Amino acid sequence: MNNFFKSDKVFLSAFVLLVFLSRLPFLSAGYGLDGDSWAVAITALKLHETGNYIVSRLPGYPVQEWLTSLVIGGGPFAVNCLTAVVSTIGFLFFVLTLRALRFRSIYLAGFALAAVPILYIHSTTAIDYNFALAFILIALFFVIKDNPLLAGIFLGLAIGSRITSGAMLIPFAIMLTKTMSVRGNVMRILRLTIPALLIGALVFIPVFRQYSWGFFTYYDVPYPSIPKVLYKFSLEVWGVLGFAALIVSTVLLFLPVRESAQKYLFPRSVNERFVIAWLVAVDLYIIAFLKLPMESGYLIPIIPFVLLIFGKYLYQRAFHFLCICLILSPFLFTISPSERFDATSPSPLSFHFSSGGEDLIFDVLKGPVLSYDSRRRNGMEFCENVLAMTDTVSRKSVIVAGRWYNQLVAENKDTTRKNVVFRSYLDEETVVKYFAKGTLIYYMPRQDYYNQLMRGVDLEVYGALPFIRETRY
């Protein structure tokens, strides 16, 4: 019996089971808060029903969208369950990588990675972030195991899940170089690069056929305010408790420690070249995020490398402190918006405050994961109410739904409902056509402002009216 519990397979199985089970309570409340999650569901359903592939949004996320189409018939639970499974596999390979590097606290670090709030949340939604990360982590394992061919194959799948994963070619190439001839290093890097680019290119062929080189783009949106950028960069990724622990851990890196307490987690044999590669990976994705800081999910690829870097330089007790705080971070302390229809239902131990021109809630008892789940459910209830309201519209009308567009279309299973047509935003040509036909033009709360921001069209010039007369949005 003792030998059984000493078996690494048992601990690995227990890790996988615990991580996956921790996601189960959060898999049924729709596809997520992000409109892109609902766009993935719309694309997957069309692909499932017709066999026609149309990207959920440019530049396309074909691997994740095709995999999602296989389970979309099971609804949100099946789709989110797929994400949870793929995410758990990624976390498992992170643990296997730590074991291959002879790290001491592999399971504690693995649970800490799985608990980082942004990763926890998006392991329960239909968005692509964790698919790309899972393939990156599998590729990382094969880089550590000195198998560049398999690393390239899985990096190619990561690129097919999210094209920005191609940036990992640089740190992986650094990790694969050895103190040998230049020709030997070039061949090793080519064995990584060729399959990665080849598979990435192959999965994007359907996108290329449809959009030609125009697929390699993104939607131009206004740069957020600095407070929002800082919030997305810090608290929205790590949570309040997790980010505070990161700050403390960073300070501990520079504090003198008694020699007797300096017990580190990596063996001395870990190559400094690896650490350089991890730092390069972090820098690349931070630079990319700062160029277009629309979603905190863009920073997901840096998380395992941040943990690896802290694991290298923090002494054991300090690293354990960081991991424990990260494990608690999803469930305690969160800051979230209050003036929205999908605002969280606050706990008794919460209070309101304002920052950056927005009303916010600081909740002690609801961490990021619990708050996000509350917001998902409230958002679904709001959309159901909007759909019920459209049944009372007696004239031909168009509703500019903006941020709610994908969710309304997905829940309605069509862009039209009786006399109403849902549109995301309207450009000048389209709004003129509706106006000329005598179609009533409505907009969801504050989407008149965003329509002018995104399309340069003031809807009120064409007699547009608010569909819901509230200040929330």
N, C-alpha and C positions, 0 to 999 in steps of 0.2 A: 504493500500500500504506500509506504514512504517513497519507493522508487517511482510509483505512478505520479505522485504529486510533485516530484522533482523533474518530471518529464517536461521539456520545453514545449512540446506539442500541446500539452494540457494548458499551459499558461497562455500560449498563443491563441488557442481556441477560446479560452475564457476571455481574453482581451477582445477578440472579434465579437463574441456573443454580447458582452457587456456594452461595447460601443454601439452595436446595431440596435440592441434593445432600448438603449437610451434615446434613440430617435423615434421609436414607434409612437409615442403619444402625440407627436407633432406632424404626422404624415397626412392627415385627412382634411386639413383646413385649407382647401384650394391649392393653387400652385405656387403661392408666395405673394409677397407685397409688391415686388418689382413687376412692372408691366411687361418686362421682357420674359419673365417666367410664363406669363399667360400667352405671350407671342409664341414661345416654344410649343406650348400645348396646341395652339391653333395650327401651326405648321405640321406638327406630328399627326394631328387628326386628319388633315388634308392628305398627307402622305400615306397614312394608313388606309384611308377610304378610297383614294383615287390613284395612288402610286405616283402622283406628281409632286415633285419637290420644289417648294418655294421657300426661300430663307425666311427665318423669323425676323431677322434684321441683318443688315450688312455689317461685316463682310461675310457672314454665314458661319454656322457652327455645325457642319454636316455630321460629324461622328455622333455628337450628342443628340442631334435632332433625329437622325435615323434610329439610334438605339431607343429613343423615347417613343418613336412611332410603333415600335414592337409591343409596347405595353399600354399605349394611350387608351385602348379600349377598356381598361380597368379603372379609368378615371384618375383623379388626383392621388388617391392612396397608392395605386400601382406605380404611377410616374415618380412620385416622391420616394417610394420604396426602392425603386431602381437607383435613384440618386444616393440614397442611404447605403445601399449595397456597394456601389462603386466607390463612395467615399470611404467606407470601412476597409475596402481592399487597399486603397491608398494609404490609410493609416497603418494597416498591417505591414505594408512594404517599408514604411518609415521605421517601424520597429525592427524589421529584418535588416535594414540598413545599419541601424545603431548596433545591432548584434554583430554584424559583419565588421564593424569598426571597433568592436570590443568595448563599447560604452557600458558603464556600470548600471545605470538606472533606466533600462530601455523601456520598461512598461510605464513607469511614472512619466517619462518624457512622451511616450505614445499617447497616454490618456490626456496629458496636457495639450498636445497638438489637437487631438479630437475635440477638446473642450473649448478651444479658442472661439469666442462667440460668433465671429463671422463665418468660421468653418462649420461650427455646429448648426447655425441657422441654415446655411446653404447646402447642408447635407440632408435637408428636409424639404427642399423646394425644387422646382423644375429648371432652375437656371444652370448654366454650363460650367460655372467656376470650378466646382469640385471634380467634375469629369476631367478637365484639363489637369488639375493638380494631381489627381490619382495617377494618371499616365506619367506625369513628370516624376512622381515619387517612385513608380516602378522603374522608369528609366534610370533614376538616380541609383537605385539598388544595383542595376546591371553595370553601371559605370563603376561603382565600388567593387563589384565582382569581376571587373576587368573584361566585360563582354560588350564591346562597343556596338556590335551588330544588333543585339537584342535591345540595347539602350536606344539605338537609333529607331528601331521599329516602334517602340512605345512612345518615344518623343514625337514621331510622325503622327501617332494617334492623338497625342496631346495637341499638336498643331491643328489637326482636323477637328478637335473639340473647341479650341480657342487659338486663333492664329498667332497671338502674341506669345504663345509658348515657344515659338521659334527662337526667342531671345535666349533660351536655355542652352542653345548650341555653344554659346561662348563659355559659360562656366563649366559645362560638361567637357568641352575641348581642353580647357585648362587642367581639369582633373585627370584627363587621359594622358597627358604628356608625361614622359619619363626621362630619366637621365640616360638617354640613348641617342642614336643618330637622328638627325633632322628628318631623314627619309622615313625612319621607323615611326616617329611621332606623326608625321603627315599621313602615313597609311592608317594609323589608328584613328586619327580624327576623321579621315575619309570614310572609314567603316561605320562611324557614327553619323556623319553628315549626309551621306548619300541615301541610306534608307530613310532617314528622317525627312529629308526634302522630297524624296520620291513618294513616300506614303502620304505626306502632307499634300503634295500636288495631286495625287490620284483622287483623294477624297474630295478635293475642291473642283474636280472636273464638272460635276453637275452645276455648281455655282458659276463657273467660268462660262459654260455654254449659255447660261441665261443672261449674265451681265457683262461678259467679256472682261476686260481689265477694269471696268467700272466697279467690280465687286470689291476691289481692294480700297475700301474707303470706310468712313464712319459718318454718322449723322452729326452735322455741325450744330452744337448747342452752346449757349452762353456759358462763360466761365463762372463758376459759383463764387460766392463771397468768401473771403479769407476765413472767417469763423467756421463756415461749413466745410471748407477744405481741411482745416485743422481737426474738426470733429470726425470727419470721415477717415482721416489719416490715423487717428489715435483711438478714441473711445468706441467708434463704430466697429473697429477691427478687433480690439482686445477687450472691450468692456471697461467699465470704470475700475473695477478691482484689478483686472489684468494689466491695464495700462499703468496703474499706480505701482504694481509689482515690477513692471519693466523699468520704471524710473528708479525705484529703489535698487534693483539689480544692477542697473548701469552705474549707480553711485558706488555700489559694493565692488565693482571691478577696479576702482581706483583707490579704495581704502586699504591701508596696510593690514595684513592678517598675520596672526601668530603662525610660525612655521608648523607647529603641531596641528593647526586647524586647516592647513592647506592640503586638503585631500581632494584631488580632481577626478573627473569622471572619464575622460578619454585617456588612453595610454599615451606615453610619450611618442610612440611610433606613428601617431596620426600626422600625416604629411601637412606641412604648412601650406603647400600648394592647394590642398583641399579648402583650407580656410580662406585663402585668397579667392578661390572660385565661389565660395558661399557669399563672401562680401560683394563680389561682382554681381551675382544674381540679385542680391538685395538692392544694390545701387541701380541696376538696370530697371527694375520694376518701380522703384520709387521715382526715378526720373520720368518714366512713362506715365505714372499716375499724376505727377505734378503738371505734366503737359495737358492732360485731360482728366481732371479729378472729379468725374461724375459719380462714380460708384466706389465704395470702399472695397467691394469685391475684387477690383483690379489689383489690390495689394495682396490677395490670397497667396500668390506664389512665393512671397518673401517669408511667410510664417515659418515653414519648417527650417529654413536656413537661418533665421533669427534664433530659433531654439538651438540649432547646431552650434552657432557661434557662442551663445551663452553657455552651452554645455562644454565648450572647449575651454573657456576662460574663467567661468565662475567656479569657486570651490564647491564641494559637494553640498554642504548645508544651504548655501545661498541658492544653488540651482534647485534644490528640493523646495525651498520657500517659493521660488518663482513658479514651479510646476503646480504646487498646491493652490496658489492664488489663481492660476489660470483654470484649474479644474473647478474652482468655486465660482469663477467669474460669470458663467452663463446664468447663474441662479440668484445672484445678489447684486443690487445696485444697477440702475440704468437711468439714462437720460433720453427722453424721447419727446417728439412734438405732441402738443395737446390740442391745437386748433385745426384738427383734421377729422374727416369722417371716419378714418381708420385709426384714430388715436387709441392708445391702450386704455383699458379700464383700470384705473389706478388702485393700488392696495391702500389699506388704511394708513400705512406708514409712507406717505408720499407728500410732496409739496410742489407748488408751481413757482416758476421764476421765468424771467425773460433774458434772452441773450441773442445778439446778432439780429435783433428785430423780430424774433420768433418766440412765442410762448412755449415753454417746455415743462416737462414733468420730471422731477427727480424721485425715483421710487426705490426704496431700500429693499423691499421684500420681493420685488419682481426684477430679476436680472434680464439681460438682453434676450435670451431665448424665450422666457415666459412672456415678456413684453411683446416680442415679435409675434408670438402665437396669438396673443390677445388682439393685436392689430390685424392679423390675417382674418380672424373670425369677424371682427367688427367691419372690416372692409367688405367681406362677402355679404354680410347682412345689409350694408349700405347699397351695394350693387343690386341685390334682390329687390330692395325697395324702389330703386330707380327704374328697374325693369317693370315693376308693377305700376309705377306712375305713368310710364309710356303707354300703357293700355288705355289710359283715359284721353290721350291726344287724338282729336277728331280730324285734324287737317294734316296734309302732307308736311312733314317737318324734318329737319336735320338737326342733330345734336352734336356739337363739337365737344367731344368727351375728353380730349387731351390725355392726361395720365391714367384715366379710367377706361380708355378705349379698349385695350386688349382684354381686360377683365370682363367688361360688359359684353363684348363680342363672343368671348369664350363661354361665358355663362348662358348667353342667349343662343349660342351655336349658329349665329348668323349676324350679318351687319345691318339687317333690317328687322323691325318688329312692328307689325301692323302698319301704321302710318308714319313710322319713325325710321330714319336712316342714321346710323352712328358713323361719325367720322372722327379721326384723331385731330387733325388741324386742317384748315382750309386756306389754300393759296388764293390769289386775286382772281384768277380765271374761274376757279370752281365756285367761289362765293358769288361771283357775278351771275353765273349760270343759275344757281339756286334762287338768287334774288329776282332774276328775270322771269323765272317760272312761277313766282309767287309763293315759293316754299318758305314756310316759317323757319327761321334760324334761331336755335337756342344754343346756349353754352353752359357747361358744368361750371361750378364755382371756381373763379379765378382763371378759367381757361381762356377767357377773352384776352386777358393780359398775356398769357403764354402763347396764344395764337399770334398776337402782334409781335412778340419776341421771336417766335420760331419762323413765322411766315411773312411778317411785315404787313399784316392786314388787320385793321381795326374793325372788328365785327359789328360794333355798334353803329358804324357808318351805314351799314346795310340793314339796320333795324333789328339786330340780334337782341334777344332777351335772355336773362338768366333762367335756366330751367329750374334751379333751386335757389331761393333767395336767402342764402345764409353766408356768413363770413368764413365758415370752415371750408376746406377744400380737400 
